[in-house]
Amino acid sequence: MVDLTGKTALITGASRGIGADTARVMAVAGAHVVLLARSARDMEVLAAEIGARAIVCNCDVSNYEDWTRAVTTALEQTGRIDILVNNAGLIDPIARLEDSDPEEWGKLIDVNLKGVYYGVRAVLPTMLDQGKGTILNISSGAAHGPLEGWSAYCSSKAGAAMLTRCIQKEHGDAGLRVMGLSPGTVATEMQVKIKASGINPVSALDPSVHIPADWPAKALLWMCGADADSYLGEEISLRDEDVRRRVGVEG
């Protein structure tokens, strides 16, 4: 296990799914975990489970002022920011382009792409002052292949994947470690929405093929360690059997 003792991790979408399991895994590894989400009640429940290492901070990732407040909270309570996990994301609107709602389409971009940029922009001054930091962005196979009904999601993930590369290009020499994680299909609420849509082959997948949320959480912890340094600036696929072996998950 990667040792995160004394480190601070900011985790978006931390109220459930991959974000919640990442908070659990990183707290066990010794980190202070700053839980960022809009659902205060769910975060309070998770924080009570994790204990003293958890810090709750209501945050709409599409609002930069919320990000600056989250960074201030983390620095006031822990004195540092070592890890940023950009996990929050939307899948709606699932619709063909001619049926899509422009407002919903733009909201998804605000969360899935601009939210990643806002998080990076908010933590960069601290990480650069420290001379080190790890930024991990949740990606998707949808970043690299078009899917019917997912124009907003595919576009947002493609943009975030390029942003991952840009951050490493600009700041890798300053001690930052930046990577993306493409987890595959994960048993979360998002898959329930996808199944209900009935659009494109992903909605036809049997729920039994989805991996548990703690697999990407364990992968994100592994990515905080030196063993993942060969992937800096790149996207790691949890479908890769060698990656699964190195992370310590099976199947």
C-alpha positions in Angstrom: 0.0 0.0 0.0 1.2 3.5 -0.8 1.8 5.5 2.4 0.0 8.8 2.5 0.8 9.7 6.1 0.8 13.4 6.6 -0.6 14.2 3.2 -3.8 15.9 2.2 -6.1 14.8 -0.6 -9.0 16.8 -2.1 -11.6 14.4 -3.6 -14.5 15.6 -5.7 -17.8 13.7 -6.0 -16.9 12.3 -2.6 -20.4 11.7 -1.4 -20.8 8.3 -3.1 -19.3 5.8 -5.6 -15.7 6.1 -6.7 -15.2 9.3 -4.7 -16.4 7.9 -1.4 -14.4 4.7 -1.8 -11.3 6.8 -2.7 -11.7 8.8 0.4 -12.0 5.6 2.5 -8.9 4.1 0.9 -6.8 7.2 1.1 -7.7 7.8 4.7 -6.7 4.2 5.6 -3.4 5.0 3.9 -2.9 7.9 6.3 -4.1 10.9 4.4 -6.4 13.7 5.5 -9.2 13.6 3.0 -11.2 16.7 2.1 -14.6 15.6 0.9 -16.0 17.8 -1.8 -19.5 17.4 -3.0 -22.9 19.1 -3.0 -24.6 16.5 -0.8 -23.8 17.6 2.8 -25.8 14.9 4.5 -24.0 12.1 2.6 -20.6 13.6 3.2 -21.4 13.9 6.9 -22.3 10.2 7.1 -19.0 9.3 5.3 -17.0 11.6 7.5 -18.4 10.0 10.6 -17.4 6.6 9.2 -13.9 7.7 8.3 -13.2 9.6 11.5 -10.9 12.5 12.3 -9.0 12.3 9.0 -12.1 13.5 7.1 -13.0 17.1 6.4 -16.3 18.0 4.8 -16.5 20.9 2.4 -19.7 21.6 0.3 -18.5 22.3 -3.2 -20.1 22.7 -6.6 -17.1 22.0 -8.8 -18.6 24.2 -11.6 -18.3 27.2 -9.3 -14.7 28.5 -8.9 -15.5 30.4 -5.7 -16.4 27.1 -4.1 -13.0 25.8 -5.2 -11.2 28.7 -3.6 -13.1 28.1 -0.4 -12.2 24.4 -0.5 -8.5 25.1 -0.9 -8.6 27.7 2.0 -10.4 25.1 4.2 -7.8 22.4 3.4 -4.9 24.7 4.0 -6.3 26.1 7.3 -7.0 22.6 8.7 -4.0 20.7 7.3 -1.5 23.2 6.1 -1.0 21.5 2.7 -2.5 20.0 -0.5 -0.7 17.0 -1.9 -3.4 15.2 -4.0 -6.3 16.3 -6.1 -8.7 13.7 -7.4 -11.1 15.1 -10.0 -13.8 12.5 -9.9 -17.1 14.5 -10.0 -19.0 14.0 -13.2 -22.4 14.0 -14.9 -23.7 11.6 -17.7 -26.9 13.5 -18.5 -28.1 14.6 -21.0 -28.1 11.2 -22.7 -29.8 12.1 -26.0 -29.1 12.3 -29.7 -27.9 15.8 -30.7 -31.3 16.8 -32.2 -33.1 15.9 -29.0 -30.5 17.3 -26.5 -31.2 20.2 -24.2 -28.7 23.0 -24.7 -28.8 24.0 -21.0 -28.2 20.5 -19.8 -25.4 20.0 -22.4 -23.7 23.1 -21.2 -24.1 22.1 -17.5 -22.3 18.8 -18.1 -19.4 20.7 -19.7 -19.4 23.0 -16.7 -18.9 20.0 -14.3 -17.0 17.5 -16.4 -14.5 19.8 -18.1 -14.6 23.2 -16.5 -14.8 21.7 -13.1 -11.6 19.8 -13.7 -9.9 23.0 -14.8 -11.2 25.0 -11.8 -9.9 22.3 -9.4 -6.5 22.3 -11.1 -6.3 26.1 -11.2 -7.3 26.3 -7.5 -4.6 23.9 -6.2 -1.7 24.8 -8.5 -0.3 27.8 -6.5 0.0 25.6 -3.4 1.4 22.6 -5.2 3.9 24.8 -7.1 5.0 26.4 -3.8 5.4 23.0 -2.3 7.4 21.8 -5.3 5.3 18.7 -5.6 1.7 17.4 -5.9 -0.3 14.7 -7.6 -3.4 15.5 -9.8 -5.5 12.5 -10.9 -8.4 13.0 -13.3 -11.1 10.4 -13.9 -11.3 9.7 -17.6 -13.3 7.2 -19.7 -13.1 5.2 -22.9 -15.7 7.8 -24.1 -12.8 10.3 -24.3 -11.5 8.4 -27.3 -14.5 6.9 -29.1 -17.9 8.5 -30.0 -21.1 6.9 -28.6 -24.6 7.6 -29.7 -26.4 9.8 -27.3 -23.3 10.8 -25.4 -22.1 13.8 -27.3 -21.7 15.9 -24.2 -20.1 13.2 -22.1 -17.6 12.1 -24.8 -16.7 15.7 -25.6 -16.1 16.6 -21.9 -14.0 13.5 -21.3 -11.9 14.1 -24.5 -11.3 17.7 -23.3 -10.3 16.5 -19.8 -8.0 13.9 -21.2 -6.1 16.6 -23.2 -6.1 18.9 -20.1 -4.4 16.1 -18.2 -1.6 16.1 -20.8 -1.4 19.9 -20.8 -0.9 20.1 -17.0 1.9 17.5 -17.1 3.5 19.3 -20.1 3.5 22.7 -18.3 4.3 21.6 -14.7 5.9 18.2 -14.8 9.3 19.8 -14.4 8.1 21.6 -11.3 7.5 18.4 -9.4 3.8 17.8 -10.3 2.6 14.3 -11.2 -0.5 14.3 -13.4 -2.4 11.3 -14.8 -5.8 10.1 -15.9 -7.6 6.9 -14.9 -10.0 5.2 -17.3 -11.7 2.7 -15.0 -14.1 1.1 -17.4 -17.7 0.5 -16.4 -18.2 0.8 -12.6 -21.1 -0.3 -10.5 -22.3 3.2 -9.6 -25.5 5.3 -9.9 -24.3 6.5 -13.3 -24.6 3.0 -14.7 -28.2 2.9 -13.5 -29.0 6.0 -15.6 -27.1 4.6 -18.6 -29.1 1.3 -18.3 -32.4 3.1 -18.1 -31.6 5.2 -21.2 -31.5 2.3 -23.6 -29.2 4.2 -25.9 -25.9 2.8 -27.3 -24.2 -0.6 -26.5 -23.1 0.5 -23.0 -26.8 0.5 -21.8 -27.1 -3.1 -23.0 -24.3 -4.3 -20.7 -25.3 -6.8 -18.0 -24.7 -5.2 -14.6 -22.6 -8.2 -13.6 -19.7 -6.9 -15.9 -19.3 -3.7 -14.0 -16.4 -3.5 -11.5 -16.9 -2.4 -7.9 -16.1 1.2 -7.0 -13.3 0.2 -4.7 -11.2 -1.0 -7.7 -10.7 2.5 -9.2 -10.2 3.8 -5.6 -7.4 1.4 -5.1 -6.0 2.3 -8.5 -6.0 6.0 -7.5 -4.1 5.2 -4.4 -1.5 3.3 -6.3 -1.2 6.2 -8.8 0.0 8.3 -5.9 3.1 6.2 -5.6 6.3 5.9 -7.5 5.3 2.7 -9.2 3.0 4.7 -11.4 5.6 7.2 -12.5 6.0 5.6 -15.9 2.4 6.8 -16.7 3.0 10.5 -16.0 1.0 12.7 -18.4 -0.9 9.6 -19.7 -4.1 7.8 -19.1 -4.1 4.5 -17.2 -6.7 1.9 -18.2 -8.0 -0.3 -15.4 -9.0 -2.8 -18.2 -5.2 -3.5 -18.6 -4.4 -6.8 -16.8 -0.9 -5.6 -15.9 -2.3 -2.5 -14.3 -4.8 -4.6 -12.3 -2.0 -6.8 -11.1 0.1 -3.8 -10.0 -2.9 -2.3 -8.3 -3.8 -5.5 -6.6 -7.3 -6.2 -7.9 -8.5 -9.3 -9.6 -10.7 -10.2 -12.6 
